Amino acid sequence: MKWMLLTVAVLFSGLVIARGGTPENVNNELAKLNGVWKMVVLQEDGNSPPDEVVKTMRLVLKDDHWTMLVGAKKVGAGTFSVDPARNIIERTDLEGNDKGKTFHGIYELNGDAFKTCWGPANQELRPTSYASKKGSHCELNVLQRVKE
């Protein structure tokens, strides 16, 4: 029985490390992401909306929740999780056009610069680079922290 408990403990600790390290590492990363981010670049399947729209977009991150605004209008909201050891991010949309859908992506946080690339909705496909080429069905977001 002792061996079985020890085996389970070892397997669980390996799983925690493989899924982003300790909960403390994940919480530290979420704390770094907290705040308001303005959209600098938005591309979906190789296309970009007009610059006038992109310039009004704001992403608000608080712990594991996100809200997307275009001007003062909320256009989406949901939850997300990160794996800082592998730069993996996942989100579930709880409001907006993609309500109920899950997205798998990659992310890079470099000070006040935050970049994400998302695969297609409800598919296990995860991008391997920060690009949104025509036919890729990937969405690239480049954001800059809004200084308060």
N, C-alpha and C positions, 0 to 999 in steps of 0.2 A: 504494500500500500504506500509506503514511504517513497519507493522508487517511482510509482505512478504519479504521485503528487509532485515530486521533483521534476519529472519529465514534463508534466503539464506546465509547471512554473517556467522551465527553460524554454519550452515552445512558445508560451505566451510572451515572455520577454523578447524573444526573437521577432515575434510578430509586431510588437510595439516598435522596435527599432526599425523594422522593415516598413512600417506605415508612418514614418516621419519622426521617429525618435520618441522621446517621452511626451506625455501630455503637456509638460512644462514648455518644451520646444514649440509645440503647436500653438499653445496659448501666447507665447512670446511673439510668434510670427503674426498671429491674429492681431495682437496689440499694435504691431508695427503697421499693419494695414488699416487700422481704424482711422477714419477721417473722411474728408470729401476729396474726390478726385475729378479733375476735368478731363474730358475726352480730347485727345490730340489727334489721334488717327483711329478711324473705324473702317474696316473693310470686311465685307462678307461675300464669300465666293468670288473674290477678285474685284468687287464693286464697292464704291464708297458713296454714302449719301452726300448731299450738298454741304460745303464747308459751313454755311450759315446754320445748319442743323447740328453738325458735329460740335461747333463752338458753344452751343447752348446745353450740351449734355453733361450731366454730373452723376457720378457714382458715389453713393454714400455707403460706407462700410462701418458696421458696428458689431464687434465680436464676430459671430458667424452668420450675420444677416446683411443683406445688401438691398439697396433701393436705387433704381435708375430714374433720373429726372431729365426731361427735355424742357428747358425753361423751368417753370414752376410746376409742370404737370408730371405726376408719377406715371411712368410707362411700364414699369416692371418692378418686382420685388421677390425675394426668396431667401434661401439659405445657401451657405457654401462651406466647404472644408478644404484645408490645405495639408499637404505633406511636404514640409520644408526640406526634408532630406532628399527628395526626388523632384522638387519643383512641380508637383502635381496639384491641380486644383479641380474641384468638382462643384457644380451648383445645381440646385433644384429651383425652378421658377414656381412661385406660389401665386403670382399675379401677373397680368399682362398677356400678350399674344402667345407666349409659350408656357402658359400655366399648366402645371403637371408634368413638364418635361425636365429631363436631367441632361446635363452637358458635362463632358469630360474634357479637361484641358491641361495646359501647362502654363506656368507663370514665372515671371522674373521680377523681383523687387530689388531696386538699386537706389537706396535713399528715397528721394521724392519722385522717382520714376517707377511706374508699375506697368507691366506688359502681360497680357494674357492672349492665348490662342485657344479657341474652343473647337472641338469636333462637332459633327452633326448631332442634333437632338436625339435622345433615346437610343443612341448607338454606343457601343463600347470602343469606338474609334477615338484615339487621342492623338492630336497633332504631335509631330516630332520636331517641328521648327516653327518659328514665329513668322508665318507667311499665310496669306489668303489668296491663293491662285484660283483663277476661273476653273470651275469643275471640282474644286477641293471640298466644297461645302464647309469650309472652316471660316471662323470669325476671328479677326485680329483686332485687339484693342490696345492702344498705347495711351496711357493716362499720366497726368502730372498732378501731384498733390496740390490742393488749394491751401495756401498759407492763410492762417486766421489772424 
